[in-house]
């Protein structure tokens, strides 16, 4: 039986989403639908930021993450692998930890040397890694939300380019933008002091968070009309 706990790896979370939601997703949704749901719940999370409603931020962004993971599963993209290659305990642009982009005002991406000994062994470890690279004390949650919206737009653009060309280079761009989007989600959770692994283990303590089945047995109408 699939499960998520506070020590789960990011790979284990992705596999949990595949087992619980893979079958209904394949039956009910294409990749465009998946992307639309990622956007839908991220926008609801951003509305929570505007209204200073932490519960709304948390719930909607956790659901957005599950749709995002479902989309990555459909595209056969290993999220943990892409995140580590993009952010090996270093800023993906300046190559420092903590990030020094604002201080150095760089105009081009720096070469990064990866130390695999530092690779986090859990989802909590990845959240901690992003806090060290991009300390939340140096930004507001509103700023983190703007950055998330920007990266959501860039993921959508890369996805549309891939649909038009079906070229490997466009798929590689999706991989990069997916890692960037994940980093921004971590940025918001760090800004509002939410332990993502603990939230996931609570919400998904018994398979699907709505019907409690694995695979999920929610109807198409229940899914598309879900309110958070």
GUDREN-150513 format. One line per 10 residues: number of its first residue (from 1); their letters; for each residue x, y, z of C-alpha. Coordinates in Angstrom, 1 decimal, always signed. Last residue first. Layout:
N
NUM) a) X Y Z ~ ...
//
This chain:
228
228) xxxxxxxxxx) -10.4 +24.0 -1.7 ~ -13.1 +23.2 -4.2 ~ -13.2 +20.1 -6.4 ~ -15.4 +20.6 -9.4 ~ -13.0 +19.0 -11.9 ~ -12.3 +16.1 -9.6 ~ -15.8 +15.3 -8.5 ~ -17.0 +15.5 -12.1 ~ -14.3 +13.1 -13.3 ~ -15.4 +10.7 -10.6
218) xxxxxxxxxx) -13.1 +10.0 -7.6 ~ -11.9 +6.4 -7.5 ~ -8.2 +7.1 -6.7 ~ -6.0 +4.0 -7.1 ~ -5.6 +3.7 -4.2 ~ -8.7 +4.8 -2.3 ~ -9.3 +7.5 +0.4 ~ -12.0 +9.2 -1.7 ~ -10.8 +12.7 -1.0 ~ -7.2 +12.8 +0.1
208) xxxxxxxxxx) -6.4 +9.9 -2.2 ~ -4.3 +7.3 -0.2 ~ -4.9 +7.4 +3.6 ~ -2.3 +9.7 +5.1 ~ -2.3 +11.8 +2.0 ~ -3.2 +15.1 +3.6 ~ -1.2 +14.4 +6.8 ~ +2.0 +12.9 +5.2 ~ +1.8 +15.7 +2.6 ~ +1.6 +18.4 +5.3
198) xxxxxxxxxx) +4.5 +16.8 +7.3 ~ +6.7 +16.6 +4.2 ~ +5.8 +20.3 +3.3 ~ +6.8 +21.7 +6.7 ~ +5.2 +25.1 +6.5 ~ +7.0 +28.2 +7.7 ~ +5.1 +30.8 +5.5 ~ +8.3 +31.8 +3.7 ~ +9.6 +28.2 +3.6 ~ +6.4 +27.0 +1.9
188) xxxxxxxxxx) +6.6 +29.9 -0.5 ~ +10.2 +29.2 -1.5 ~ +9.5 +25.5 -1.8 ~ +6.9 +26.3 -4.4 ~ +9.5 +28.5 -6.1 ~ +12.1 +25.7 -6.2 ~ +9.4 +23.4 -7.7 ~ +8.8 +25.9 -10.5 ~ +12.5 +26.1 -11.3 ~ +12.8 +22.3 -11.4
178) xxxxxxxxxx) +9.8 +22.2 -13.8 ~ +11.3 +24.9 -15.9 ~ +14.5 +22.9 -16.4 ~ +12.7 +19.7 -17.3 ~ +10.3 +21.6 -19.6 ~ +13.3 +23.0 -21.4 ~ +14.6 +19.5 -22.0 ~ +11.3 +18.6 -23.6 ~ +11.7 +21.6 -25.9 ~ +15.2 +20.4 -26.8
168) xxxxxxxxxx) +13.8 +16.9 -27.4 ~ +11.5 +18.2 -30.1 ~ +7.7 +17.5 -30.1 ~ +7.5 +20.8 -32.1 ~ +4.2 +22.4 -31.3 ~ +3.5 +20.5 -28.1 ~ +7.0 +21.1 -26.9 ~ +6.6 +24.9 -27.4 ~ +3.3 +24.8 -25.5 ~ +5.1 +23.1 -22.6
158) xxxxxxxxxx) +7.9 +25.6 -22.6 ~ +5.5 +28.4 -22.5 ~ +3.5 +26.8 -19.7 ~ +6.6 +26.2 -17.6 ~ +7.6 +29.9 -18.2 ~ +4.2 +31.1 -17.0 ~ +4.4 +29.0 -13.9 ~ +7.9 +30.4 -13.3 ~ +6.6 +34.0 -13.3 ~ +3.7 +33.1 -11.0
148) xxxxxxxxxx) +6.1 +31.4 -8.6 ~ +8.3 +34.5 -8.6 ~ +5.3 +36.8 -7.9 ~ +4.4 +34.5 -5.0 ~ +7.9 +34.6 -3.5 ~ +7.7 +38.4 -3.6 ~ +4.4 +38.3 -1.8 ~ +5.8 +35.9 +0.8 ~ +8.4 +38.6 +1.5 ~ +12.1 +38.1 +0.8
138) xxxxxxxxxx) +15.5 +38.0 +2.5 ~ +14.3 +36.1 +5.6 ~ +13.3 +33.2 +3.3 ~ +16.9 +32.2 +2.7 ~ +17.4 +31.2 -1.0 ~ +20.1 +28.6 -1.1 ~ +19.7 +27.6 +2.6 ~ +15.9 +27.5 +2.4 ~ +16.2 +25.6 -0.8 ~ +18.3 +22.9 +0.9
128) xxxxxxxxxx) +15.9 +22.7 +3.8 ~ +13.0 +21.9 +1.4 ~ +15.2 +19.3 -0.3 ~ +16.0 +17.7 +3.0 ~ +12.4 +17.6 +4.0 ~ +11.7 +15.7 +0.7 ~ +14.4 +13.2 +1.8 ~ +17.9 +12.1 +1.1 ~ +19.3 +15.5 +0.2 ~ +22.3 +15.5 -2.2
118) xxxxxxxxxx) +25.3 +16.9 -0.4 ~ +27.6 +13.9 -1.2 ~ +26.7 +14.5 -4.8 ~ +29.0 +17.6 -5.0 ~ +28.1 +19.3 -8.3 ~ +30.3 +22.0 -9.8 ~ +28.3 +24.8 -11.4 ~ +29.3 +27.1 -14.3 ~ +27.8 +30.5 -14.0 ~ +24.7 +31.8 -15.8
108) xxxxxxxxxx) +25.1 +35.2 -17.4 ~ +24.6 +38.9 -16.5 ~ +25.6 +38.7 -12.9 ~ +24.5 +41.4 -10.5 ~ +26.9 +40.3 -7.8 ~ +24.8 +41.3 -4.8 ~ +21.4 +40.4 -6.3 ~ +22.7 +37.0 -7.6 ~ +24.4 +36.0 -4.4 ~ +22.5 +32.9 -3.6
98) xxxxxxxxxx) +23.3 +31.2 -0.3 ~ +24.8 +29.0 -1.5 ~ +26.5 +30.0 -4.7 ~ +26.4 +28.9 -8.3 ~ +25.2 +32.3 -9.6 ~ +22.4 +31.0 -11.8 ~ +21.3 +27.6 -10.5 ~ +21.8 +28.7 -6.9 ~ +23.7 +25.9 -5.2 ~ +22.8 +22.8 -3.1
88) xxxxxxxxxx) +22.9 +20.9 -6.5 ~ +20.1 +23.0 -7.9 ~ +19.5 +22.2 -11.5 ~ +20.9 +18.6 -11.5 ~ +19.2 +18.0 -8.1 ~ +15.9 +19.3 -9.3 ~ +16.0 +17.3 -12.5 ~ +16.8 +14.0 -10.7 ~ +14.2 +14.6 -8.0 ~ +11.5 +15.3 -10.6
78) xxxxxxxxxx) +12.1 +12.2 -12.7 ~ +10.2 +13.2 -15.9 ~ +8.1 +10.5 -17.6 ~ +5.9 +13.1 -19.3 ~ +2.8 +11.6 -17.6 ~ +4.7 +11.4 -14.3 ~ +5.7 +15.0 -14.6 ~ +2.1 +16.0 -15.1 ~ +1.1 +13.9 -12.1 ~ +3.8 +15.7 -10.0
68) xxxxxxxxxx) +2.4 +19.1 -11.1 ~ -1.1 +17.9 -10.1 ~ +0.2 +16.9 -6.7 ~ +2.1 +20.1 -6.3 ~ -1.0 +22.1 -7.1 ~ -2.8 +20.2 -4.4 ~ -0.1 +21.2 -1.9 ~ -0.3 +24.8 -3.3 ~ -4.0 +24.9 -2.7 ~ -4.0 +23.7 +0.8
58) xxxxxxxxxx) -1.0 +25.8 +2.0 ~ -2.1 +29.1 +0.5 ~ -5.7 +28.7 +1.6 ~ -4.6 +27.9 +5.1 ~ -2.2 +30.9 +5.2 ~ -4.9 +33.4 +4.3 ~ -3.2 +36.7 +3.8 ~ -5.8 +37.7 +1.2 ~ -3.2 +38.3 -1.5 ~ -1.3 +35.2 -0.5
48) xxxxxxxxxx) -4.4 +33.1 -0.5 ~ -5.1 +34.4 -4.0 ~ -1.7 +33.1 -4.9 ~ -2.7 +29.7 -3.7 ~ -5.8 +29.9 -5.9 ~ -3.6 +30.8 -8.8 ~ -1.4 +27.8 -8.0 ~ -4.5 +25.6 -7.9 ~ -5.7 +26.5 -11.4 ~ -2.2 +26.6 -13.0
38) xxxxxxxxxx) -1.5 +23.0 -11.9 ~ -5.0 +22.1 -13.0 ~ -4.5 +23.7 -16.5 ~ -1.2 +21.8 -16.8 ~ -2.9 +18.5 -16.1 ~ -5.7 +19.3 -18.6 ~ -3.1 +20.1 -21.3 ~ -1.3 +16.8 -20.5 ~ -4.4 +14.8 -21.1 ~ -6.9 +14.0 -18.4
28) xxxxxxxxxx) -9.7 +11.4 -17.6 ~ -8.4 +7.9 -18.2 ~ -4.6 +8.6 -17.8 ~ -5.4 +10.7 -14.7 ~ -7.7 +8.0 -13.3 ~ -4.9 +5.4 -13.6 ~ -2.0 +7.5 -12.4 ~ -3.6 +9.0 -9.3 ~ -2.8 +6.7 -6.4 ~ +0.1 +4.7 -7.8
18) xxxxxxxxxx) +1.7 +7.6 -9.7 ~ +1.2 +10.0 -6.8 ~ +2.9 +7.6 -4.5 ~ +5.8 +7.2 -7.0 ~ +6.3 +10.9 -7.0 ~ +6.3 +11.0 -3.2 ~ +8.8 +8.1 -3.1 ~ +11.1 +9.9 -5.5 ~ +10.9 +13.0 -3.2 ~ +12.1 +10.8 -0.4
8) xxxxxxxx) +9.8 +10.1 +2.5 ~ +10.9 +11.0 +6.0 ~ +7.8 +12.8 +7.1 ~ +5.6 +10.0 +5.8 ~ +3.9 +9.2 +2.6 ~ +2.1 +5.9 +1.8 ~ +1.5 +3.4 -1.0 ~ +0.0 +0.0 +0.0
//
